[in-house]
Structures are given as structure tokens and as C-alpha cells.
Amino acid sequence: MHAVGIVAAAGSGLRLGADRPKALVPLGGRPLVAWSVAALLDGGVAEVVVAVPAAERDEFAAALPAGVVLVEGGATRTASVRAALAAVPGEATAVLVHDAARPLTPPAVVSRVLAALVAGAPAVVPVLPVVDTTVAVDDAGIVTGAPDRGSLRRVQTPQGFSRAALDAAYDRLPVGQELTDDAAVVRAAGIPVGTVPGDERSAKVTVAHDLALAELMVGAAAPEPAAGTVLR
């Protein structure tokens, strides 16, 4: 299997309060997008295509390893993934789509997605159980019901697909139609989506509080200095 990763990195940093595209916001001394690309490569993909804002292409190129392919992203996530998919090499048999805003995704999650594709799944997403009580509300904010959380899952990325399934699903999706993620695109085409265990460390960085938590996780994972090391 020849797997290629796509990273959606063309989003703004408005909700994060950043003065640059969110994917270029630093975490532990390097941009979010660099973490996400590394997770894909360390997890087993052969190549990575990143959808970026056209105006910051040079900054992305400087932040990422040589060999990472950059394409101009669109105004929406769906448009960005469509543009990146067009740049995936013809020999690819599997595609993993990842959010730049999930920088601390462990490579083991990537490997689980790849293993499910090797086993024959046409599409697979990493998921976590819903642990909080979840309710439905009406327009006035009044609780109208509480779905059984036992069957609910939180969906993460990277989401993995056979190349043929993802191509067919995007071919069927009308240009301009926006769906929440790529699993929704393939489900709209009638393709079943399987699941593998996700990881709490794969949390999405959306607002400043999320970034602060990610910084704490990076700090907690840093190795202890060797005995006798002088800290400066």
C-alpha cells in the first residue's frame, strides 16, 4: 500500500486570536503544521501534501521538510482537500486526511488507520467515546432530549480512505457543497466508514485555551535533564 497524507492547513487563526494562519502558530518552538506533518510521516505515510494559504506559501515551505508538496488551499476545508487530492501522486492507493490543528496526534493513531485500510476498509476514522451527558435543545435553549451516549463517538483525524473511494466520493460531491469532514463526503457517496481508537492527545487546537493545554502537554513530554546538567 502506498499511502499519502493530506494536511488541511489553509485556515485562518481568527478564533485562536493569532496574527497569522493557524497552522503557522508555534507550539513548543515549531509551527502546528510541522507537528502534524511529522505525525503522518512517523506513522507510516510515504508522502505528504499540504493545502496552504497562497500568501504564506514561502513561510510554510520554510517550516516543513523538503519533499512536502504545497498546494494552494481554498476558502473552505472541503475546497482545500479537493485541491490537495488533485496533487496526490497517481501511484497512491490510500489517502489520509489530517488537520493541521491536531498537532499532537500520536503516530500510533496514524498506524492504526493505515492498518485498517490494509485490512480492507474503504474508509476509517479514529474515534473516542462521549463521556459527558449529551442533550438536544430547541431554538430557545430548552432541553428536548438526551440521546444515548453509548452509541456516540467523537471523530478525530487523520481520516483514512482507499484512493479509489475518496476520489469517487469527491467526484460525486458538487463543487461548492461543504461537508464537515471527509468521512461525511464518503458517507454521502454511500461508502461505509469504519472506526479505530483515537487518542485524547489528538485534541483540536481552536481557541487560545486549547493552545495553552497543548503547550502543557509538550512540556510534560519533554525529557528530564540528565543528572549534573546545568540549566541556563
PyMOL commands that set and color helices and strands:
alter all, ss='L'
color gray80, all
select helices_A, chain A and resi 22-24+32-43+54-63+77-86+107-118+149-151+163-172+182-188+200-202+208-221
alter helices_A, ss='H'
color red, helices_A
select strands_A, chain A and resi 3-8+26-27+30-31+47-52+69-72+94-99+123-129+136-137+143-145+153-155+159-162+194-197
alter strands_A, ss='S'
color yellow, strands_A
deselect
rebuild
show_as cartoon
